[in-house]
Amino acid sequence: MTVANAEIAGELVAPLTAGPGWAEEVRRLARERDAVVLAHNYQRPEIQDVADHTGDSLALSRIAAASDASTIVFCGVHFMAETAKILAPEKTVLIPDALAGCSLADSITADELRAWKAEFTASGHPAPVVVSYVNTTAAVKAETDVCCTSSNAVEVVDSIPADREVLFLPDQFLGAHVQRITGRANLHIWAGECHVHAGINGATLTAKAQADPDADLFVHPECGCATSALYLAGAGAVPAEQVHILSTGGMLDAAKNTTKASVLVATEVGMLHQLRRANPEVDFRPVNDRAACGYMKMITPGALTRALVEGRDEVHVDPDTAARARGAVQRMIEIGRPGGGE
């Protein structure tokens, strides 16, 4: 009896942990279903290790669209699986746990975005340009003019005529970072946040940096401590060349090339697995070792096994919504380098 096919009273008992033979069974099941398994950088290490591809959500969605596989199993949170479906509408897209949500994506709804846009037009202003982070629902993307990632948000905003009002959503910390770089006064920022990144605060970062003054700092722009990192550099507390504000993809590139003995990492702790694989000689340490996304960790070995055996949970996006959302993503790709993702 295989791991995936164990039954008690006719009910499938999926493995809770990655026991002996689990990875081989997952790969066999994926072949049988003609599926490609994708895992986000914040997933559990065992999920990352068994996946065909690991990366940020946009990069994985583009891999999904280009794949010959008829089924995409997206180990991430719900908006990521939606984005894969938007870019690959002809494919079956499964998420191993449909309840794996995202506090950042949930911080704005399509109705709230429509109301925000209406505020500007009602006051006599021309219709604003809406820039949405890819970490949003399909419905919000459908109300968006152009999407962005954390690695190309500055490029996207810079591409918009200087006299146009811009609504940037939903992450206030990424928005602040973009405004800091562009100096754009007519950039209006939604007050949303990722609860995990917001909890990585400046005081903790400062203490860790002071305890290891030679360490490089890899800081995600969604973090509440991004401003503190730049302040430390500006005040000379940490050499400016040691402070790096990076997307997850940017962190991975930097990890491969760093010559530092240690690096302090301010993002969700799942990213450490990929960084350590990229450069085992470096001591990568979390700024906050409790910065784990409970939604990301809902994708367990058992959940992945069930998705492959039972074909659940399938992700659907209304075709009209998907078409409008796809336009916003494609305009982003046309404007600037979207690689590196969120």
C-alpha positions in Angstrom: 0.0 0.0 0.0 1.5 3.3 -1.0 1.7 6.4 1.2 -0.9 8.3 -0.8 -3.3 5.3 -1.1 -3.4 4.3 2.6 -7.1 3.9 3.6 -9.0 3.4 6.9 -12.7 2.5 6.5 -12.5 3.6 2.9 -11.2 7.1 3.7 -7.9 8.3 2.3 -5.4 9.1 5.0 -2.9 11.6 3.7 0.5 11.8 5.3 0.9 14.7 7.8 4.6 14.8 7.4 7.1 14.0 4.6 7.9 10.4 5.6 10.1 7.9 3.7 9.0 7.5 0.1 6.7 10.6 0.2 8.6 12.6 -2.3 8.8 9.8 -4.8 5.0 9.1 -4.4 4.2 12.8 -5.0 6.3 12.8 -8.2 4.6 9.6 -9.4 1.1 11.0 -8.7 2.1 14.2 -10.5 3.2 12.2 -13.6 -0.1 10.3 -13.5 -2.1 13.5 -13.4 0.1 15.3 -16.0 0.7 17.9 -13.3 3.6 20.3 -12.6 4.1 21.2 -8.9 5.0 24.8 -8.1 6.1 26.0 -4.7 6.4 29.5 -3.4 9.6 30.6 -1.6 7.7 30.8 1.7 6.5 27.2 1.7 7.6 24.5 4.1 11.1 23.2 3.1 9.8 19.7 2.3 7.2 21.3 -0.1 9.9 23.4 -1.8 12.1 20.4 -2.1 9.5 18.2 -3.8 8.3 20.9 -6.2 9.3 21.0 -9.9 9.8 24.7 -9.6 10.3 27.1 -6.7 10.1 30.8 -6.8 8.0 34.0 -6.4 4.4 34.0 -7.4 4.6 35.8 -10.7 7.6 33.8 -11.9 5.8 30.6 -11.0 2.6 31.8 -12.8 4.6 32.4 -15.9 6.1 28.9 -15.6 2.6 27.6 -15.3 1.5 29.3 -18.5 4.6 28.0 -20.4 4.3 24.5 -19.1 3.2 21.6 -21.3 1.4 20.1 -18.2 -2.4 20.1 -18.3 -2.6 20.6 -14.5 -0.9 23.1 -12.2 -0.6 22.4 -8.5 0.2 25.7 -6.9 1.7 25.4 -3.4 1.1 28.9 -2.2 -1.8 31.2 -1.2 -5.0 31.7 -3.1 -4.3 34.8 -5.1 -1.1 33.1 -6.5 -3.2 30.2 -7.8 -5.6 32.7 -9.3 -2.8 34.5 -11.1 -1.7 31.2 -12.6 -5.2 30.6 -13.8 -5.4 34.1 -15.3 -2.2 33.5 -17.3 -3.1 29.9 -18.1 -6.9 29.8 -18.4 -6.9 26.5 -20.4 -5.2 24.6 -17.6 -6.6 23.0 -14.5 -5.2 24.8 -11.5 -5.3 23.2 -8.0 -4.3 24.7 -4.7 -3.7 22.0 -2.0 -5.7 24.0 0.6 -8.4 26.5 -0.6 -8.3 28.2 2.8 -4.7 29.4 2.3 -5.5 33.1 2.1 -3.4 36.3 2.3 -3.8 39.2 4.8 -2.3 41.6 2.2 -4.6 40.5 -0.7 -7.5 40.7 1.7 -6.7 44.3 2.7 -8.6 45.7 -0.3 -11.7 44.4 -2.2 -12.8 45.3 -5.7 -15.7 47.3 -4.2 -13.3 49.3 -2.1 -11.1 50.0 -5.1 -14.0 51.1 -7.2 -15.1 53.5 -4.4 -11.5 54.9 -4.1 -11.4 55.6 -7.8 -14.8 57.2 -7.7 -13.6 59.6 -5.0 -11.1 61.1 -7.4 -13.5 61.4 -10.4 -16.2 62.9 -8.2 -13.9 65.7 -7.1 -13.3 66.7 -10.7 -9.9 65.0 -11.2 -9.2 63.0 -14.3 -9.5 59.2 -13.7 -6.4 58.1 -11.7 -4.1 55.4 -12.9 -4.4 52.3 -10.7 -1.2 50.4 -9.9 -1.8 47.1 -8.0 0.8 44.9 -6.5 0.5 41.3 -7.8 -0.4 40.3 -4.3 -4.1 41.0 -4.9 -7.1 39.1 -5.9 -8.2 38.5 -9.5 -11.2 40.9 -8.9 -8.9 43.7 -7.8 -6.5 43.1 -10.7 -9.6 43.4 -13.0 -10.1 46.9 -11.7 -6.4 47.8 -12.2 -4.6 49.6 -15.0 -1.3 48.0 -14.5 0.1 45.5 -12.0 3.6 45.6 -10.5 6.0 43.4 -8.4 8.3 44.6 -5.7 11.2 44.5 -8.1 9.6 46.6 -10.8 7.2 48.8 -8.9 9.4 51.9 -9.4 9.7 51.3 -13.1 5.9 50.9 -13.4 5.2 54.1 -11.5 7.9 56.0 -13.4 6.2 55.0 -16.7 3.1 56.9 -15.8 3.0 60.6 -17.0 4.0 62.9 -14.1 0.8 64.8 -14.1 -1.5 61.8 -13.6 -2.7 60.9 -10.2 -1.7 57.3 -9.2 -3.5 55.0 -6.8 -1.0 52.5 -5.4 -2.3 49.4 -3.6 -2.5 47.5 -1.4 0.8 47.5 0.5 1.6 50.7 2.3 5.3 49.8 3.0 6.0 49.0 -0.7 4.1 52.2 -1.6 6.3 54.2 0.8 9.4 52.7 -0.8 8.2 53.6 -4.3 7.4 57.1 -3.2 10.8 57.5 -1.5 12.6 56.5 -4.7 10.4 58.3 -7.2 9.7 61.4 -5.1 6.2 61.4 -6.6 3.8 63.6 -4.6 0.7 62.5 -6.5 1.1 58.8 -5.5 -1.7 57.9 -3.2 -1.1 54.8 -1.1 -3.7 52.3 0.3 -3.1 51.5 4.0 -2.8 47.7 3.6 -0.1 45.4 4.8 1.1 41.8 5.1 0.7 41.0 8.8 3.9 38.9 8.7 6.2 41.6 7.1 4.6 44.4 9.1 5.6 42.5 12.3 9.3 42.6 11.4 10.0 45.9 13.1 12.8 48.5 13.1 13.8 48.0 16.8 14.5 44.3 16.2 16.4 45.0 13.0 18.5 47.6 14.7 19.3 45.3 17.6 20.3 42.5 15.3 22.4 44.8 13.1 24.2 46.2 16.1 25.0 42.7 17.4 26.5 41.7 14.0 27.8 45.0 12.4 29.6 43.2 9.6 26.4 41.4 8.4 24.6 42.4 5.2 20.9 43.2 5.6 18.5 41.8 3.1 15.2 43.6 3.7 11.9 43.0 1.8 10.2 46.3 0.9 6.9 45.0 2.4 8.6 45.0 5.8 7.8 47.6 8.5 11.5 47.8 9.1 12.5 48.9 5.6 12.5 52.6 6.6 14.6 51.8 9.6 17.1 49.9 7.5 17.6 53.0 5.3 17.8 55.2 8.3 20.6 53.0 9.7 22.5 53.4 6.5 21.9 57.1 6.3 23.0 57.7 9.9 26.1 55.7 9.3 25.1 53.0 11.9 25.4 50.4 9.1 27.5 51.0 6.0 25.1 51.9 3.1 26.6 49.1 0.9 25.4 46.5 3.5 21.8 47.5 3.3 19.8 45.9 0.4 16.1 46.4 -0.1 15.2 43.4 -2.2 12.3 41.3 -3.6 12.5 37.6 -2.9 14.0 37.0 -6.3 16.5 39.8 -5.7 17.5 38.2 -2.4 18.2 34.9 -4.1 20.4 36.6 -6.7 22.2 38.6 -4.0 22.7 35.4 -1.9 24.5 33.7 -4.8 27.0 36.6 -5.1 27.6 37.7 -1.5 31.0 37.4 0.0 29.8 38.1 3.6 30.0 35.6 6.3 26.6 36.4 7.6 23.4 38.0 6.3 20.4 39.2 8.3 17.2 38.5 6.4 14.0 40.5 6.9 11.2 38.5 5.2 9.0 35.4 5.8 11.3 32.7 7.3 10.5 30.2 4.5 12.8 32.2 2.2 15.8 31.1 4.3 15.6 27.6 2.9 16.3 28.8 -0.7 19.0 31.3 0.4 20.9 28.6 2.3 20.7 26.3 -0.6 22.0 29.0 -2.9 25.1 29.7 -0.8 25.7 27.1 2.0 28.8 28.9 3.2 26.9 32.0 4.4 25.1 32.2 7.7 21.6 33.5 6.7 19.7 34.4 9.8 16.1 35.8 10.2 15.7 39.3 11.7 12.5 37.9 13.3 12.5 34.1 13.6 8.7 34.1 14.3 7.9 35.8 10.9 6.1 32.7 9.6 3.0 33.0 7.5 0.4 30.6 8.8 -1.4 30.6 5.5 1.7 29.5 3.6 2.3 26.7 6.1 -1.2 25.3 5.5 0.2 23.5 2.5 1.4 20.3 4.2 2.6 17.1 2.7 -0.9 15.7 3.3 -2.6 18.6 1.6 -0.3 18.2 -1.4 -0.9 14.5 -1.6 -4.7 14.9 -1.4 -4.6 17.5 -4.2 -2.9 15.1 -6.5 -5.0 12.1 -5.5 -8.4 13.8 -5.4 -7.9 16.7 -7.8 -9.0 19.3 -5.2 -9.2 22.2 -4.7 -9.6 23.6 -8.2 -9.3 27.3 -8.7 -11.8 29.1 -11.0 -11.7 32.7 -12.2 -14.7 34.2 -14.1 -13.5 34.5 -17.7 -14.4 38.2 -18.0 -12.6 39.0 -14.7 -9.6 36.9 -15.9 -9.4 38.7 -19.2 -9.4 42.2 -17.6 -6.9 41.1 -14.9 -4.7 39.5 -17.6 -4.5 42.9 -19.3 -3.1 44.5 -16.2 -0.5 41.8 -15.8 0.5 41.9 -19.4 0.9 45.8 -19.3 3.3 45.3 -16.4 5.4 42.8 -18.3 5.5 45.3 -21.3 6.7 48.2 -19.1 9.6 46.7 -17.2 11.4 43.7 -15.8 8.9 41.7 -13.8 11.4 39.1 -12.7 12.1 38.8 -9.0 8.4 39.0 -8.3 7.1 39.8 -4.9 
